[in-house]
Amino acid sequence: MEKIKFQNKRQVPRLKISCPLIITYSKNQHQGMIQNLSLHGLSIYCSEILPFEEDYEFHFSFPEGLAIRARGALLWRAPEGAAYVYGAKISIPGFISRLKFKHYIQKNLKNREVLDASKS
């Protein structure tokens, strides 16, 4: 069953960013790009059809050198050209990693384009 993109239910602002990531589940690995992110979610662009019933790991590094490993699940998928955009709910394991991730987002929300929670 294909899940479709649901209406915007954002409750927090999202940081618009273009950042490569590695998507891992089971014994599979794919590449994608982060389009935007928040403390608990990612918007991912990927050329592969990814299954919903999997536990995912997402590995990415910000331009400033902060490397992140997140765990999560896909919530929705929408076609975009020859690829797909996915919405993922994430959590960052480890207190220090979560703290660094949160600090990075808060710092950059002040300095970059923000996708407001009240807008699409």
C-alpha positions in Angstrom: 0.0 0.0 0.0 1.5 3.3 -1.0 1.2 6.1 1.5 0.6 9.5 0.0 1.7 12.9 1.1 -0.6 14.2 3.7 -1.6 17.8 4.4 1.0 20.0 6.1 1.0 19.2 9.8 4.2 20.9 10.8 4.3 22.1 14.3 7.9 23.4 14.3 9.9 25.4 11.7 12.1 23.5 9.4 15.5 24.4 8.2 15.9 24.4 4.4 19.2 22.6 3.6 20.7 20.6 0.8 22.7 17.8 2.3 23.6 14.3 1.0 22.7 11.4 3.2 23.0 7.6 3.3 19.8 5.7 3.9 20.2 2.2 5.4 17.6 -0.4 6.2 17.8 -4.2 6.5 20.9 -4.9 4.3 20.1 -2.2 1.8 21.8 1.2 1.3 20.8 4.1 -0.9 21.9 7.7 -1.4 19.6 10.7 -1.1 19.5 14.4 -0.3 18.0 16.1 2.6 15.7 19.0 1.5 14.8 20.3 4.9 14.9 19.2 8.5 13.7 19.8 12.0 14.5 18.3 15.4 12.3 15.3 14.7 11.9 15.1 10.9 13.6 15.1 7.5 12.3 15.7 4.0 14.4 13.4 1.8 14.8 13.3 -2.0 15.7 9.8 -3.3 15.5 8.1 -6.7 14.6 4.8 -5.1 11.2 3.5 -3.9 11.8 2.8 -0.2 9.5 0.5 1.8 7.5 1.9 4.7 7.6 -1.1 7.1 11.4 -0.8 7.9 13.5 0.6 10.6 15.9 3.2 9.0 19.2 4.7 9.8 20.2 8.0 8.2 23.8 9.1 8.1 24.7 12.7 7.1 27.2 15.4 7.7 26.6 19.1 7.7 28.9 21.5 5.8 30.4 22.6 9.2 31.6 19.0 9.8 29.0 17.7 12.3 28.3 14.0 11.5 24.9 12.7 12.5 23.4 9.2 12.7 19.6 9.2 13.1 17.1 6.4 13.4 13.6 6.7 12.0 10.7 5.7 9.9 9.2 6.9 6.7 5.8 8.6 7.1 4.9 9.5 3.5 6.1 9.4 -0.1 5.3 11.7 -3.1 6.6 11.5 -6.7 8.8 14.3 -7.8 10.0 14.0 -11.4 11.9 10.8 -11.8 12.4 10.4 -8.1 10.5 10.7 -4.8 10.3 12.9 -1.8 9.8 11.2 1.6 8.9 12.5 5.0 10.7 10.8 7.8 10.3 10.9 11.6 13.7 10.7 13.3 15.4 10.4 16.6 19.1 11.0 17.3 20.6 8.4 19.7 23.0 9.7 22.3 22.7 12.7 24.5 25.7 14.6 23.2 24.7 13.9 19.5 21.2 15.1 20.2 22.5 18.3 21.9 24.8 19.1 19.0 22.1 18.4 16.4 19.7 20.7 18.3 22.3 23.4 18.6 23.1 23.3 14.9 19.4 23.6 13.9 18.7 26.4 16.4 21.8 28.4 15.3 21.0 28.0 11.6 17.3 28.8 11.9 18.4 32.3 12.7 20.8 32.5 9.7 19.1 30.6 6.8 15.8 30.3 5.0 13.2 28.8 7.3 10.1 26.9 6.2 7.6 28.3 8.7 5.4 25.9 10.5 2.3 27.8 9.4 3.1 27.6 5.7 3.5 24.7 3.2 
